[in-house]
Amino acid sequence: MKFEQVLIAVIVVIFILALSYAVALGAMGHDVPPLNIRELARNYLRLAFNPWKQNLTVMSPEVVTSVIWDFRGLDTFFETAVLYLAIIGTVVIYRGVYTASKEVVSNFDTLGMSPIAKTVTRITLPLVLATAVSIALHGHLTPGGGFQGGSTAAVILILILVIFSLHFSVRKGLTKNTMLTLRSLGLLGISITSIIVLILGLITGCQAFIFQNQPKAYSPIGLPASINGVLISGTLLLFNIFECFAVATGLTLTFIIMLTPESEIRSVMSGDRYE
């Protein structure tokens, strides 16, 4: 056994023992969860879906989504922007790297994994896609949302990259530029959704605010809570849809860069450029 493996095992054992000892001493507190709900949490629970308080509610039975995209929507927007800028920085570092083979491949069936793996992937991809769409579109009703749906959708694209090969995926349009464009459109959609009520306010002459969802006592406009009896919770459905696009394409973009052959990266770093 190598020294590094022994060291890692020792560190893991020490960490587990230290954590167990701390918990035994009450480091996590003696009341988990606390006996009384804090006032802030009580208001979140009371106002997430409350048709009887139209000027205060989010009209979403999913409290977590209500907090993320309404009560603290500005925080979520900046977190999404930080992730976007991190991916942009990664793309800048790898600029000039060509993510497909220069050689002409006449038969893509020879690339990637075995026919069995490809067949199973073709069967399971629609199931994964349906799950991703369901998670994203029902994020304002049940646990889930745009980030979870986008992460699930990214599995589809990553499976294509791995099972069918990077070269096949790039030739079919699954490129880092395409993913970056789609992610930018997703972030643009989030930005527009965050100010859509403000725009309506400017058009109608009413006072409105960014990240406003339902009408308020001092701002009587907002997006509808439901359409034809179907609850959409105002802006929350739009936020989840655009966040799904942004997350799915962002994770895929990162994976495309990770799969880039080292030889191509070294070629670019040494000064060579592909035409």
Secondary structure, DSSP 8 states (H G I E B T S, - for coil): --HHHHHHHHHHHHHHHHHHHHHHTTTT-SSSS-SS--HHHHHHHHHSS-TT-TTT----S-HHHHIIIIITHHHHHHHHHHHHHHHHHHHHHTTT---S-SS--S-GGGSSS-HHHHHHHHHHHHHHHHHHHHHHHTTTTSS--HHHHHHHHHHHHHHHHHHS-HHHHHHTT--HHHHHHHHHHHHHHHHHHHHHHHHHHHHHT----TT--S-BTTB-----SEETTEE-TTTHHHHHHHHHHHHHHHHHHHHHHHTS-HHHHHHHHTT----
